[in-house]
Amino acid sequence: MVRLKPLKEQVIVVTGASSGIGLATAQMAAEKGARVVMAARSGDDLERFASEIEAAGGQALAVPTDVSDAAAVEALARAAIARFGGIDTWVNDAGVSIFGKIEETGEDEARRLFDVDFWGMVHGCRAALPTLKEHGGALINVGSMAGDVATPLMGYYSAAKHAVRGFTDALRIELEHDGAPVSVTLIKPGPIATPIMDNQRNLTGEEMAMPPPLYPAEDVARVILHAAEHPTRDRYVGGSAVLGAMGAAHFPRLADRMSAAGMEAMTTDEPAHGHPDNLFAPSEATAKRGDTRGRHVRPSLSANAANHPVASGLALLALGVGLGGLMARGRP
């Protein structure tokens, strides 16, 4: 049986911890009393954020890490154990993105994305599992609604997140068969107002317009930390993620047409700023929130409900009924 400790008794490793969801998760975990190990390529920023946590009375260790390097991720696990004596939760959050058509994306760019988004997650799982299987704990992979719903102009990112989903589900089944005391969770956020647009490689020549509604990184962090304490199979973050996944599953052809029709809305008339991306080099945009291009950011009701099972069930039922009604009215 899987038994997870209260956060205040945990050692939590978070990759991608220098910005966005990873940073929000590390800071929130430290506020709740967890000892936090923060990993990312942005060494200076990582050290600064870890120092801020410690100055506020928390405990944090910064370990500069490129998750595409399996040896570096193994070293990250050893550093966590050496400093804090073990690992209770491992969060695979590190990721990069490419914005552009599949045919216009170079193979080297696509392979690099998979090295980080998919293989980085695999390396994290492999590094964490020996300790988690011995002492029990939680393994949490941050996927995306793009792992359920193909996303145009982000095709390789979507493909990598599909791979993350398949790997996570297969690993969960194998561990359950072996009776391992490890909870395996897949988190599937919708559009989150992180610096992803500031950091991604843009091949379109135009600035990206993230479709609303946008949700704060803190909403994802709350769902992650709930899963660190309560065994959870998977969770969406954001009502749009839930609706998008339901639509793609039950009305795939209609979902394809709607996505194709919406491709023009994903770009603006504003020329791309040409700022450095983080595909091959560390990010320069290290913050929880990125440039939302003036779009409103609002809390996710479904994410907050996810931490309360009864409320979550009612929310999903309401969304399903609403989507079914809309689709029924759209039929001839």
Secondary structure, 3 states (H helix, E strand, C coil): CCCCCCHHHCEEEEECCCCHHHHHHHHHHHHCCCEEEEEECCHHHHHHHHHHHHHCCCEEEEEECCCCCHHHHHHHHHHHHHHHCCCCEEEECCCCCEEECHHHCCHHHHHHHHHHHCHHHHHHHHHHHHHHHHHCEEEEEECCHHHCCCCCCEHHHHHHHHHHHHHHHHHHHHHHHHCCCEEEEEEEECCECCCHHHHCEECCCEEECCCCCEECHHHHHHHHHHHHHCCCCEEEECHHHHHHHHHHHHCHHHHHHHHHHCHHHHEEEEECCCCCCCCCCCCCCCCCCCCCCCCCECCCHHHHHHCCHHHHHHHHHHHHHHHHHHHHHHCC
